[in-house]
Amino acid sequence: ALAKALNKYFVGDVLEKDPSVESKGLSAEDKYRLSGTITQKKRAKRKHSVLLIDDLYKTGATLTECVSVLRKDPQIDKIYVLTVTKTKNPS
């Protein structure tokens, strides 16, 4: 929806997380040990920048891993990150 509103190209299946690894509920320290659980399924075909959108930012471990993987692609120039978090009980 955001890409459409901004009239930008969207690809949702560039990165893939190992489905056998569940990071929810892990401590921050354990999350950073999950290196290698994100892989790039599609390579960029031309030089461009990327906007990563994540629904939850707590430790930053998943986003850190995503950025690390994308930086290995020589066609990706800049990487921007947007996180959106909604909590049920703000108390």
Secondary structure, DSSP 8 states (H G I E B T S, - for coil): -HHHHHT----S-SEEE-TT---TT--HHHHHT-TT-EEESS--SS-EEEEEEES--SS-HHHHHHHHHHTT-TTEEEEEEEE----S---
